Amino acid sequence: METNHIKLNLQYISMQIPYWMGFSVLGGFTSVFLLSRDFSNGQIGMVLSLANLLAAVCQPFLASFADRMVRVRLSQLAAGMALLLVLFSGILLALPKAFLIVAVIYVLLYASLVLLQPMTISIGTFFISRGYGLNFGVARGLGSLAFAGAASVTGVLIERFSPTIILYLLIGIFLLFAVIALLIDTRKQGGKYSESLLTEHHREGSLEEPIGLIEFTKKYKRFIFLLFGVSLLFVYHTIINSYMFQIMQPLGGTAANAGSSLSIAALSELPTMFLFTWVLRRFKIHSLMRVAAFFFSVKAVLILFAGSIFLINVAQSLQMIGFAMHTMASVYYTNQIIPQKDLIKGQTLMATANTIGGIIGAFVGGQMLSFLSVSAMLMIGTLISLVGTVIVWLSVEK
């Protein structure tokens, strides 16, 4: 059994690493690629908003299908989604600068990337919910490291070759992802890992039929209320990540300062992710959800009143207890609150809440910068974050 645990962890780590490498390549260099295809900044913003919107609309329906499917395994569905990324990257490689076609294919490419994320999380919770010792934190932390490494390498490759290198990287990365996903056994019955290590009661619950999406929202009203609060937290989180350069400028900051600040935030996530299993043994999961929500807003208030680049970077380091804690805790919290039969729906709706917050944050932040000042954007964003924190505190269940 111990050998199974080790093999399972290595397989899951091997899937998280290429996913976050791909996220880094596609998410981090979208502007560079689309500018090379003669898109304006406004058009790039529109493409990203549409891609996230498409993903947000599709996520609940894809989750509902994933919960109900019998013949197709969860890992096979994830592999299929990865192959869609390979296909769309290949089409973009073959296309000349046909603006409208490039825009449509890029929306589909980026939406597939966003849709694959909850599938990847759900493969982890497939095993956690069955009592297997999968260390989600270590796998996700190594994914963040891979994200940082891929960003550095991709930047160098773009300078040496051209932005088109992004497409070759995506094809290679997601072919690797698909192969690894297909090697993971996620059969609900008869698979090596399908037998639950938990109680008979839990096992009986897992055999029930999953409920529909509308019925789900009626049954888990408090969870849906929680998702609303999480969306508000991610509105401000996205504003900070998307417009850090503009936030730095009044303080004399440059693009390099903005990049360093985002790196500090990303690196500060690692201790939380690597040590989360240890933290989980010492604190209740609902308390961790509340602490994470609280520190989203502490960070917002610190950035609002920061008078120097140094203080902004101090605030960014709080990502360790805010965003990183939420990323980990929300997976385990959803796992405890939502029964196994509806677990993919629960995890996907949590990811959808983040996506919706991202869509609103990217759009609203840009509009506020166009018509108001940086300080007004930060003030409004902080108020949104505080409301989100209050809602999360009221809606988490013990």
CORCORSUL-V402475 format. One record per residue. N is the residue number from 0. RES is the residue in one small letter. OMEGA is omega in whole degrees, -180 to 180 (999 if undefined). BURIAL is b if it has 24 or more other C-alpha atoms within 12 Angstrom, else e. D_FIRST is the distance of its C-alpha to the first C-alpha in Angstrom with 2 decimals. Layout:
# CORCORSUL-V402475
n: [N	N]
res: [RES	RES]
omega: [OMEGA	OMEGA]
burial: [BURIAL	BURIAL]
d_first: [D_FIRST	D_FIRST]
This chain:
# CORCORSUL-V402475
n: [0	1	2	3	4	5	6	7	8	9	10	11	12	13	14	15	16	17	18	19	20	21	22	23	24	25	26	27	28	29	30	31	32	33	34	35	36	37	38	39	40	41	42	43	44	45	46	47	48	49	50	51	52	53	54	55	56	57	58	59	60	61	62	63	64	65	66	67	68	69	70	71	72	73	74	75	76	77	78	79	80	81	82	83	84	85	86	87	88	89	90	91	92	93	94	95	96	97	98	99	100	101	102	103	104	105	106	107	108	109	110	111	112	113	114	115	116	117	118	119	120	121	122	123	124	125	126	127	128	129	130	131	132	133	134	135	136	137	138	139	140	141	142	143	144	145	146	147	148	149	150	151	152	153	154	155	156	157	158	159	160	161	162	163	164	165	166	167	168	169	170	171	172	173	174	175	176	177	178	179	180	181	182	183	184	185	186	187	188	189	190	191	192	193	194	195	196	197	198	199	200	201	202	203	204	205	206	207	208	209	210	211	212	213	214	215	216	217	218	219	220	221	222	223	224	225	226	227	228	229	230	231	232	233	234	235	236	237	238	239	240	241	242	243	244	245	246	247	248	249	250	251	252	253	254	255	256	257	258	259	260	261	262	263	264	265	266	267	268	269	270	271	272	273	274	275	276	277	278	279	280	281	282	283	284	285	286	287	288	289	290	291	292	293	294	295	296	297	298	299	300	301	302	303	304	305	306	307	308	309	310	311	312	313	314	315	316	317	318	319	320	321	322	323	324	325	326	327	328	329	330	331	332	333	334	335	336	337	338	339	340	341	342	343	344	345	346	347	348	349	350	351	352	353	354	355	356	357	358	359	360	361	362	363	364	365	366	367	368	369	370	371	372	373	374	375	376	377	378	379	380	381	382	383	384	385	386	387	388	389	390	391	392	393	394	395	396	397]
res: [m	e	t	n	h	i	k	l	n	l	q	y	i	s	m	q	i	p	y	w	m	g	f	s	v	l	g	g	f	t	s	v	f	l	l	s	r	d	f	s	n	g	q	i	g	m	v	l	s	l	a	n	l	l	a	a	v	c	q	p	f	l	a	s	f	a	d	r	m	v	r	v	r	l	s	q	l	a	a	g	m	a	l	l	l	v	l	f	s	g	i	l	l	a	l	p	k	a	f	l	i	v	a	v	i	y	v	l	l	y	a	s	l	v	l	l	q	p	m	t	i	s	i	g	t	f	f	i	s	r	g	y	g	l	n	f	g	v	a	r	g	l	g	s	l	a	f	a	g	a	a	s	v	t	g	v	l	i	e	r	f	s	p	t	i	i	l	y	l	l	i	g	i	f	l	l	f	a	v	i	a	l	l	i	d	t	r	k	q	g	g	k	y	s	e	s	l	l	t	e	h	h	r	e	g	s	l	e	e	p	i	g	l	i	e	f	t	k	k	y	k	r	f	i	f	l	l	f	g	v	s	l	l	f	v	y	h	t	i	i	n	s	y	m	f	q	i	m	q	p	l	g	g	t	a	a	n	a	g	s	s	l	s	i	a	a	l	s	e	l	p	t	m	f	l	f	t	w	v	l	r	r	f	k	i	h	s	l	m	r	v	a	a	f	f	f	s	v	k	a	v	l	i	l	f	a	g	s	i	f	l	i	n	v	a	q	s	l	q	m	i	g	f	a	m	h	t	m	a	s	v	y	y	t	n	q	i	i	p	q	k	d	l	i	k	g	q	t	l	m	a	t	a	n	t	i	g	g	i	i	g	a	f	v	g	g	q	m	l	s	f	l	s	v	s	a	m	l	m	i	g	t	l	i	s	l	v	g	t	v	i	v	w	l	s	v	e	k]
omega: [179	178	177	-180	-179	-180	-179	179	180	178	-177	175	-179	177	179	-176	179	179	-176	171	179	179	179	-178	-176	-177	-175	-173	177	-178	-179	-178	-175	174	178	177	174	173	174	179	179	179	176	177	179	179	-179	179	180	180	179	179	178	179	-179	179	-175	-173	-179	-178	177	179	180	177	-178	178	-173	-172	-178	-176	-179	177	179	-179	177	177	178	178	178	178	178	179	173	177	177	-179	-178	177	178	178	179	177	-176	-174	167	-177	177	-166	-173	-180	178	-180	-178	-179	-179	175	179	179	-176	178	178	178	-179	-180	-179	-176	178	176	180	177	-177	176	176	-178	173	-178	180	-178	178	175	179	-176	177	180	-178	-177	-180	-180	-179	178	177	174	178	177	178	177	-179	180	-179	179	-179	-177	-178	178	179	-179	179	179	-177	-177	177	179	179	179	178	-176	177	179	-179	179	180	-177	-174	168	177	179	-177	179	-179	-180	-179	179	-179	-175	178	176	-180	175	173	180	-179	-176	-174	178	-180	174	-177	-173	177	-179	179	-178	179	179	-177	-179	180	177	176	-179	180	-175	-179	178	179	-178	178	-176	-176	-176	-178	178	178	177	177	-179	177	178	179	178	180	177	-177	173	-178	179	180	178	-180	-177	-175	-172	180	179	-180	179	-179	-172	180	180	-180	-177	179	176	179	177	179	178	179	-179	178	177	178	179	-177	-179	-180	179	-169	-179	-180	-177	-179	-174	-172	179	177	179	-177	179	-173	-177	177	-175	180	177	180	177	-180	179	180	180	180	-176	168	-176	175	178	-180	-179	179	179	179	-176	-178	180	-179	178	180	-179	175	179	175	179	-180	-180	177	174	178	-175	179	-176	-177	179	179	-179	-179	-174	-177	178	-178	179	179	179	-178	-174	-174	179	-175	-177	-179	-171	-179	177	-179	-179	-178	178	175	177	179	178	177	-178	-180	176	179	179	-178	-178	-179	-177	-176	179	179	179	-180	178	180	-172	-179	179	176	-178	177	178	-179	180	-180	179	179	178	177	-180	180	177	178	179	180	-179	179	180	-178	-170	178	-179	178	999]
burial: [e	e	e	e	e	e	e	b	b	b	b	b	b	b	b	b	b	b	b	b	b	b	b	b	b	b	b	b	b	b	b	b	b	b	e	e	b	e	b	e	e	e	b	b	b	b	b	b	b	b	b	b	b	b	b	b	b	b	b	b	b	b	b	b	b	b	b	b	e	e	e	e	b	b	b	b	b	b	b	b	b	b	b	b	b	b	b	b	b	b	b	b	b	e	e	e	e	e	e	e	e	b	b	b	b	b	b	b	b	b	b	b	b	b	b	b	b	b	b	b	b	b	b	b	b	b	b	b	b	b	b	b	b	b	b	b	b	b	b	b	b	b	b	b	b	b	b	b	b	b	b	e	e	b	b	e	e	b	e	e	e	e	b	b	b	b	b	b	b	b	b	b	b	b	b	b	b	b	e	b	b	b	b	b	b	b	b	b	e	e	e	e	b	b	b	b	e	e	e	e	e	e	e	e	e	b	e	e	e	b	b	b	b	e	e	b	e	e	e	b	e	b	b	b	b	b	b	b	b	b	b	b	b	b	b	b	b	b	b	b	b	b	b	b	b	b	b	b	e	e	e	e	e	e	e	e	b	b	b	b	b	b	b	b	b	b	b	b	b	b	b	b	b	b	b	b	b	e	e	b	e	e	e	e	b	b	b	b	b	b	b	b	b	b	b	b	b	b	b	b	b	b	b	b	e	b	e	e	b	e	e	b	b	b	b	b	b	b	b	b	b	b	b	b	b	b	b	b	b	b	b	b	b	b	b	b	b	b	b	b	b	b	b	b	b	b	b	b	b	b	b	b	b	b	b	b	b	b	b	b	b	b	b	b	b	b	e	b	b	e	e	e	e	b	b	e	b	b	b	b	b	b	b	b	b	b	b	b	b	b	b	b	b	b	b	b	b	e]
d_first: [0.00	3.84	5.39	5.06	6.46	8.93	9.93	10.51	12.57	14.46	15.29	16.56	18.54	19.95	21.24	22.71	24.61	26.70	27.35	28.93	30.69	32.21	33.14	34.87	36.77	37.92	38.31	39.81	42.30	43.47	46.92	47.34	46.53	48.66	51.55	51.59	52.01	55.04	53.51	55.09	53.18	54.06	52.75	49.47	49.07	49.82	47.25	44.47	45.56	45.61	42.17	40.64	42.67	41.51	37.85	38.48	40.14	37.48	34.36	34.64	35.43	32.61	30.20	31.75	31.28	27.61	26.95	28.74	27.77	26.08	26.57	25.84	22.41	22.38	21.24	24.10	26.52	25.69	26.18	29.46	30.63	29.99	32.05	34.81	34.98	35.35	38.05	40.04	39.92	41.27	44.05	45.10	45.27	47.56	49.77	52.92	53.83	54.21	53.95	53.16	50.62	48.87	48.80	47.33	44.64	43.73	43.37	40.97	39.05	38.67	37.88	35.01	33.60	33.83	32.35	29.27	28.35	27.33	25.43	23.38	22.85	22.00	19.15	17.66	18.51	17.11	13.57	14.92	16.69	13.66	12.16	9.70	10.42	12.66	15.52	18.42	20.99	20.07	19.85	23.19	24.75	24.14	25.65	28.70	29.05	28.94	31.58	33.84	33.50	34.22	37.25	38.76	38.29	39.57	42.65	43.55	43.04	45.24	47.99	47.79	47.68	48.11	46.29	45.46	42.74	40.67	40.40	39.21	36.52	35.36	35.21	33.05	30.72	30.10	29.77	26.89	25.44	25.83	24.07	20.99	21.00	21.19	18.03	15.98	15.00	16.67	17.74	18.57	18.26	16.48	14.29	10.62	10.40	13.48	12.25	12.80	11.01	14.64	17.64	19.47	22.34	20.43	19.12	22.73	24.01	21.89	23.65	27.08	29.22	29.43	32.92	35.43	36.23	39.50	38.04	35.21	37.88	39.74	36.80	35.35	38.70	37.59	34.73	37.34	39.67	36.97	36.64	40.41	40.19	37.42	39.66	42.53	40.47	39.60	43.29	44.17	41.05	42.10	45.73	44.81	42.64	45.15	48.36	47.56	50.27	52.88	51.79	52.18	55.59	57.79	56.40	57.34	53.85	53.18	50.52	48.96	48.82	47.19	44.55	43.88	43.59	40.99	39.02	39.15	37.73	34.87	33.96	34.15	31.26	28.74	28.40	27.76	25.06	23.26	23.60	23.21	19.90	21.82	24.88	23.08	22.13	25.85	27.76	27.96	27.23	30.75	32.30	30.60	31.97	35.41	35.34	34.47	37.34	39.69	39.11	39.72	43.21	43.70	43.17	45.63	48.27	47.96	48.46	51.37	53.20	52.10	55.24	53.66	50.96	49.38	48.97	47.43	44.83	44.18	43.67	41.33	39.04	38.49	36.26	33.55	33.97	35.32	33.96	30.70	29.95	30.86	28.75	25.59	26.66	27.90	24.53	22.91	26.19	26.42	22.85	24.00	27.49	26.98	25.13	22.34	24.90	27.13	24.74	25.63	29.27	28.82	27.14	29.74	32.63	31.59	31.70	35.00	36.46	35.89	37.44	40.46	41.05	40.97	43.53	45.87	45.52	46.30	49.26	50.72	50.38	52.33	55.00	55.44	55.89	58.50	60.53	59.75	58.94	55.69	56.19	56.74	53.51	51.61	53.35	52.57	48.97	48.52	49.94	47.54	44.61	45.92	46.20	42.59	41.45	43.41	41.97	38.34	39.14	40.73	38.13	34.72	33.45	32.09]
